[in-house]
Amino acid sequence: MLSAALVRSVSIPGTQMDVKLATQVGQPYDEGAVARDVRTLWNLGRFSDVRAEAEEDEDGVDVVFHVVPEPRYDLREIRFEPHPFGLQVTIEPGTLMTRTEAAHTANLARDQLVRRGYADARVTWRFVPAPHGRYDLMLAIDPGRQGGKRKQAPLPAAPRALCECLFEERREAEWKGILDFNASLDEAGSLHIERGRPYILRRLTFHGNHHYSDALVRGHFLVDEAAPLDLFLLRQSVVRLNQAGLFEPVDEHQVHIATDQRIGMADVTVNLTERKRRAWSLSGPIPVSASLSARVLSTYSLSFHLLAFSAVLELVANKRVLPVFSAEQAFTPGQGWRSGLAFAPQLGWRGTAFGYASTQFQKRMLPLLAGTRAPDLAVAKGDSALLCKYPKPRLSAARIGASLVLRYAGQFAGLP
């Protein structure tokens, strides 16, 4: 009797989605059509449970699809364990992602690994809570069997000559805007390099810079819109931004690259967290200094310093202890020589000039001594892989020592 009745109403309580169903009002009730509609709702990936219910009376049949909405997670970023293995998985920050979509993303990552020689690769996923009610999608990568057992062990090191060649090849690819660079060794030991397509930087966007203009932040970046997206320059730009001290330290987790393979364009989004606008510090034992500062306008701040036994006091004021009020503009690489100025009337023009020269020298030399760091590179070799660790800068021990001396010299000067 139910199959001969007409459908009087169709409803999906708990959702406002506009879904085209086979079961239609005014048509004869069809159990096959209802079953197809249940599969349609399941395939949307938006529900964790779907079931149909039909209620009949003399006026017709009411069809109700009861659904349980799938939780949606506000995505902050994608992270990898133990490292990305050269994967390019990019999803726009702020995307509302379901568990079904997360599993699909993990499967896509695994497919990339299989194509690169990791035949037994496994990728598992989980959502990890992040600040401000958001979530990180954590992709845990097991590249496959090593030594007859599945385990996540440190990868063996690749030959040094091979790594030097690969890093040079990768730098050449990055200069052209190529983001996807993968290397593998065949059974005969021959090297094969797979390069993706080059990308042009379409948009460079910043989030979280509430008190600083985009122009000021953009001045720290060496990459230009409408030019090839050079990852090496992008990493250097992040170093320059961190050196400015305007925001909490930025790393690869705060830099998101969204690519459009169809047109070869890429958008870069940098998530920033501003530092507190008020700060205090205390240093010693020789020299002794204490300071209290408040940022009043963009990169400018007003500060109170209590200096004792510092070189600058002996040089310009012939005193051992002196309270100092100063107006300061922090050094920012984007502004170069136009920044890094601190004017303290108590120290006079000589103290101002000495402080400016010392700040410029120190802030410009420290990044050079630190050198530039780039990611390691995994080289697929059959079912396993070799690891090329990015080399430390030459004379790294001497560089570290020089950096410490330079930092201590600035503290000994006791400049505001």
N, C-alpha and C positions, 0 to 999 in steps of 0.2 A: 504493500500500500504506500510505503514511504517513497518508492521509486517513481510512482505515478503522480505524486504531488508536485505542485509548483513551488519554486523558491520564493518566499515572501521577503526575506531580508538576509543580508550577508554583512557580518561585522568582524572586526579584529580589535577587541578591547585592549587598551594599554598602549596603543601606538597610533600616530597620526600619519604613518607612511601611506603613500598613494601607490598601491600595488594592484596591477591588473591580474585578476583571477579568472579562472575558467568558469567558476560557479557564479552565475549571474541571476539577479532578481528577474522573475517572470519566466525563467526557463525551468524545465522539468528537473527535479533533483536527480543528480548523477553521482553515485559513489566514486566512480572512476575519476570524475572531474575534481571532487573533493580531495582525493588522494594526490592528484597532480598538484593541487594548490598547496597541500601540506609540503610537498617536496620543493615547490617554488619558494615558499617562505623559509624553509631550511637553507636553501642554496643562497639566500641573501646574506647569510653569515651574521645577521643582526640579532638572532634569537638563540637562546640556549635550550629552549623547549618549545615545541609546536604540537598541538593536538586539535582535532576538529570535533565539534559536537553539533548534532542536528535535533531540533525539537519540532514536532509536528502537531498541528491541530486541524480543525475542519477548514481553516482559511489558508493553510499552506505550511511551508517548512521554514524555520529560522535556522540559518547556518552560522555558527559562531566558531571562529578560529582563536583558540586560547594560546597566547604566546607569552614567553618569559624573555624580556629584553636581555640581550647579551651586554655585559658591562663594557663600557668604552673608556679607554685610558688616554688622558691628555699627554701626548708624547713630548718629552723634552729632547731626548737624543737616543741614538743607538750606540751601544757599547759592546765590546768584544772581549772574550776570555779565551786563551791567554793573550792573543793579539790577533789583528784582523786578517793575517795571511794574504794581504793584498786585495781583500774583497772591497767592492764598491757598492755599498748598500746605503742609499740616501733616501730619507723620508723627511718631508718638511716639518720643522718643529711646530708644535701646536696641533698636529694631526690627531684626531680622535680615532684611536685604533682599537679594534676588538681582538679577542684572543684568536679568532679564526684568521684575521689578517696578520697577526703576529706569527702564527704557525706557517702561513703562506710565505712571509718574509724569510723565515728560517729555511724553508724548502728552497727558495730562490738562492739563498746563500750557499746551501749545500750543492745545488746544481752548478754554481760557479766553481766550487772546489773540485767537483768531479771533472769538469772540463779542463781543469788545470792539473790533473794527474792525481788528485786525492780520491782514489776510487772508493775507499771505504769510509769516507768522511761522514761524520755525524754532526748535526747542529741542533742543539736544544735551546729553548728560549724560556724566559721568565720576565715578568714585569717587576721592576725594583722601584720603590717609592723615592721620589726626588723632592726638592723643596717646592713650596708654593702649590702643593696638591697635584703635582705632575708626576710622570713616571718615565723611567728609562727602560728601553727594551734591551735586555742583556742577552746576547747571543754567545753561547758557550760552544767552542769549536774543538772537536776532536778530529785531527786530520786523518786518522786511520790506524792500521796495525803497524806497530814498530817492534821488531824483535819477537814477533809472534803473539804479542799481547796488546790489547787496546789500552792505551794509557796516555796521559798528557805529561810527557817528559820534555825536558829541554832539548831543542833540536840540535843535532851535531853541527859543528861549524863548517862552513864551506871554505875551500881554498882561498887564500888571501888574494892571489892574482885574479881569480874569478870574481871575487867581490869588488875589487877595484874597477874592473871592467864594467860590471853591472851598475855600480853607482855612477860611473861616468855616463853610461848609456841612459840611465834613469834621469840624470840631471839634464841631458840633452832633450829627453822627451818632455820633462816638466817645462823647460823653456818654451816649447812649442804649444803648451797648454794641454798635454796629454795626461790624464789623471789615472788611467788604468794601465799599469805596467807590471807584467808578470814574466817570470823566467822559469824554465824547466830544462832538465837534462834527460836525454833519452838513454836507452840501454847501452849505446855505444859511447856515452859521455859527451855527445855533441850538445851545445847550448842552443836553445830556442827561446827567442824573446817575443812575447805577444804584447803589442801596443794597442791601446784603444784609440778612439778617434780624438782629435784635439778639440778643446772647448774654448769658447770666447766668454769672458766675464760679462754677463749682461747687467746684473745689479749687485751692488755691495750695500748691505743693509745692516744697521745697528739697532739693537734693542736693549733698553735699560739705561741709556744715557740721558737721564731726565734733566740734569743741570748742565750738560755739555752739548754743544751743537754737533750735528753730524759733520760739519766742515772741520771742526777741531779734531774729532776722532779720525776722520778720513785722512787728515794730514800725516798721521803716523803710518799709513799704508803705502806700500810700494807698488801694489797692483792697481791697474787702471781699468775702468769699464771700457768695453769695446776693444780690449786687447786680450791676447792669450792669457788664460788663467795659469800663471806660473806658481806651482805649489811651493817652490823654494822661496820665492819672494813673499808669498803669503805667510810662511813660517817666520821669515825675518820681520815682517810687519807686526806679527804678534809679539815678538821680542821687543820691538820698539814701543809698542803700546804698553807692555808690562813695565818697561823702564820708566814711563811717564809717571806711574804711581797714582793715576787718577781712579783706577778701578781695581777690584780684586783680581788676582792673577788669572790670566786667560790661558787655557791650553786647548788641545784638540777637541775636548769634549764640548767647548763653548763655540766652536767654529763648525758650521754646518754647510755642506755643499749640496745643492739640489741641481741635478743635470737634466737637460732635455735632449736626449739622443737624436730626436728627429731633426732638430735644427742646429745642434752642436753648440748650445748656449748653456751657461751655468750661472746660478745665483748663489752668492755667499752671504750667509747670515751669521753675525757675531753677537752672541748674547753677553751682555755686560752687567756687572754689579758694581755700583759706585761705592767707593770707600766712604767712611764716615767723614762728615765735614768738619768735625772737631777731633783733635788728637793731642796726646801728651807723650813725652818721652823723657827718659833719664839715662845718662851714660856716665861712665867713670872707669877706674878711679882717677887716671890722669889722661886727659883733662877731665874736669867735672862739668857737666852741663845738664840743664833741665829746660824743657820747653813746653809751651802750651800754645796751640795754634787753632785757628778757625778759618775755614775757607769762606770768603765773603762774595766772590764773584768769579765764576768760571775757574780759571787756573790760579787766581790770585788769593792770597791769604794774609791775615794779620797774625803776628806771633809775638809772644813774650818769651825771652830766653834769659836764663841766669847762667852766665859763663864764668868759669873759674880755672885758672892755671892753663889757659890755652895759648897757643902760639900767636894767634891773631891779636890777642889782648896785649901781649908783650910787644908786638910789632907796631901796632897802630895806636894804642892807647896807653902803653906803659903802666898797665894795671894788672892786678891778679884776679880781682873779682869785679864783675860789672853786670848790672841788669840791662837788658837790651830789648827795645821794642823795634820790630821790623815789619816792613811790607814786602812780601815775597811773591815771585812768580816762579812756579816749579819748572824745572827743565823738561821740555818735551821735544823729542827728536823731530816732530813735524814742524816745529817753529825754529829749531836750531839756535842760532846766535841771538835771536830775538827773545829767548826765554832763559831761565836760570838766573834771574837777577833778584838779589835781596838787598834792599836799601835799609840801613840802620843808622839813623842820625848820630847815635853815640859813637859809632866807629868811623864816621867821616868818609871822605871820598876814597881814601887809601884802603880802608877796610872793605868798602863796596867793590872796588876794582879787584882786590885780592880774592874776595869771595866769588865774584863772577868768573874770574880766570880759573880758580880752583874747581868750581862746579863744572864748567865747560870741559876742562881736561879730564876730570874724573868720570863724568857721565858719558863722554865719547870713547874713553879708553876701555872701560869695563866691558862693554859688549864685544869689543875687538878681542880682548883677552879671553872672554868666555867662548868665543867661536860660535859657529852655527851647527845646530844638531838636526839631523834628518832621521826618519824612521828606518828601522832595520828592514831587511828584505829576505823573504822566504823563497827558496828555490826548490820547486817540485822535482823529485827524483823517484820515479816509480810510485810505490805506495807510501813513501816517506818524503822527507824534505830536509834540506840543508838551510842553515841560517847564516846570513851575512849581517854581522853586527856593524852598524855605522861606526867608523873609526873615531877615536878621540882626536881633538886638534893636536897638531904637532907641538912638542915640548909642553904637554899638558901640565906636568908638575910645575914647571917654571911659570906657566900662565897662572896657575892657582896661587902660587906664592906672590906673584906680582899683583894679583887682584887683592889679596889680603893686605899687602903693603899699601896699596893705593887707598883702600878703604880706611885703614888705620891712620894714614896721613891726613885724610879728610877729617876724621874724628879728632886727631891731635890739634889740627888747626882750630877746632872749636867754632866753626863758622855757623851763623844762624841759618 
